[in-house]
């Protein structure tokens, strides 16, 4: 059971890293899009903090 949770966590961690990289490569330039981008990036970074040990 514990091994299964660890595998799911690792998968989620990889998804977050991939999404973070996509956001970094596609940073918008208009103000409204930038607000959404900043919110999304903040959520990803917040969740990635949970994986740090």
C-alpha positions as CSV (number, residue, x, y, z in Angstrom):
1,X,0.0,0.0,0.0
2,X,2.7,2.5,1.0
3,X,4.7,1.7,-2.2
4,X,1.6,2.5,-4.3
5,X,1.2,5.9,-2.6
6,X,4.9,6.7,-3.2
7,X,4.5,5.8,-6.9
8,X,1.5,8.1,-7.2
9,X,3.4,10.9,-5.4
10,X,6.3,10.5,-7.8
11,X,4.0,10.6,-10.8
12,X,2.4,13.8,-9.5
13,X,5.7,15.3,-8.8
14,X,6.9,14.7,-12.4
15,X,3.6,16.2,-13.7
16,X,4.1,19.3,-11.6
17,X,7.7,19.7,-12.8
18,X,6.6,19.3,-16.4
19,X,3.8,21.9,-16.0
20,X,6.1,24.3,-14.3
21,X,8.6,24.1,-17.2
22,X,5.7,24.6,-19.7
23,X,4.6,27.8,-17.8
24,X,8.2,29.1,-17.6
25,X,8.6,28.6,-21.4
26,X,5.2,30.3,-22.2
27,X,5.2,33.4,-20.0
28,X,2.5,35.8,-21.2
29,X,2.9,39.5,-21.8
30,X,-0.5,41.0,-21.3
31,X,-1.6,41.9,-17.7
32,X,-4.7,39.7,-17.4
33,X,-2.9,36.6,-18.8
34,X,0.1,37.4,-16.5
35,X,-2.2,37.4,-13.4
36,X,-3.5,33.9,-14.4
37,X,0.0,32.7,-15.1
38,X,1.2,34.0,-11.7
39,X,-1.7,32.3,-9.9
40,X,-1.0,28.9,-11.7
41,X,2.7,29.1,-11.1
42,X,2.1,29.9,-7.4
43,X,-0.2,26.9,-7.0
44,X,2.4,24.6,-8.7
45,X,5.3,25.9,-6.5
46,X,3.1,25.6,-3.4
47,X,2.4,21.9,-4.2
48,X,6.0,21.2,-5.1
49,X,7.0,22.5,-1.6
50,X,5.1,19.5,-0.2
51,X,7.5,17.1,-1.9
52,X,10.6,18.6,-0.4
53,X,12.0,16.6,2.5
